[in-house]
Amino acid sequence: MSNIPKAREILEAILENADDIKPALLRINLEAALSHMTREYGPRAPNKSQPVTPLMIERVRELRNKSPDMHQSEIGAALGINPGRVSEILAGHYD
């Protein structure tokens, strides 16, 4: 589990004693700091987004062409999809 404050504490102690610290001890302390800066990952949550279909792509592009000032969040709301998915479609990720 990460503990950034602990890692920061170790790094600050290294800086305070930088002139006097021996290389072997420096390495040990740096490794200790790094060990507090990792994250353990568990299982991912299930994907809630519906798969992108050709019809969805067509409808997103249709709405964009009809209303160029319409925000991606509005297009997403109108079609019941995430605005990020709208952005992906409009950026050409599904051609």
N, C-alpha and C positions, 0 to 999 in steps of 0.2 A: 504494500500500500504506500502511496506517496505521502511524504511529509515535508512539504516545501519549507515551512518554518525551521524545521530541524536541519535540513540541508543548508539553509541560509546561515544558521547559527554555526555550523561546522566551517563553512566557507569564510565567514567573518573571522573566526578564530585563526584560520590559516593566514588570512591577510594581516591580522594583528601581529603574528609571529613569523612573518614571511622571511625575515632576515636570519632568524635563528633556527628555523626548522630544517631537519635533515631530509634529504631526498626520499629515503625509505619511509619516513614518517609522513612526509607530504603525500606520497602515493597512497598510503593507507587512509589518510584523512580524506583525500579526494575520492577514493573508492567508496568510503562511508557516505560522503555527501551524495554521490551519484546513486547509491542504493536507496536513498530516500526520495529520489526523483523519478521513480518508475511507477507505472500504473499496472495493476492487475486487471485483466479483462475477463469478464464472465461471458456467459452465453448472450448472444444478441437477441434483442426483442424481435418478434415477428414483424415482417414488413406489412404495413397497413395500406400502402398505396396500391391502387389497381394497376395492372400492367398497361403499358401504352399500346393502344391499338391504332390501326390506320384511320378508323373513324374519329378517334380522339384527336389525332394530329390534324385531320381535315377540319374538325369543328373549331379547334384552337386557331388555326390559320384563317379560317373563315371569319371568326369574330374579330381577329386583329385587322383583317383587311376592311371589314365593314366599319370598325370603330378604332382607327389608329391611335386615338388618345386614351383608349381604355387601358387601365392598369392591369398588369398580370394577375394581381390579386382579384380584380373584378372578373377577369376571364375565368380564373379558377373557380370562383364562387358561382358563376353562371353555369359552369359545366360540372361542378361538384368534384373538382380535382385540386390538388395542392398547387399554389402559385409557383413553387420551385419546379414542379413538373411542367408547368406552362413555359417557364423560362427555358428549360431544357429543350422543349419542342421548338420554340421560336429560335433557339440558338442552332438548331439543325442537328441535334444529337440523335434524332430518330429518322434520318433520311434513308 
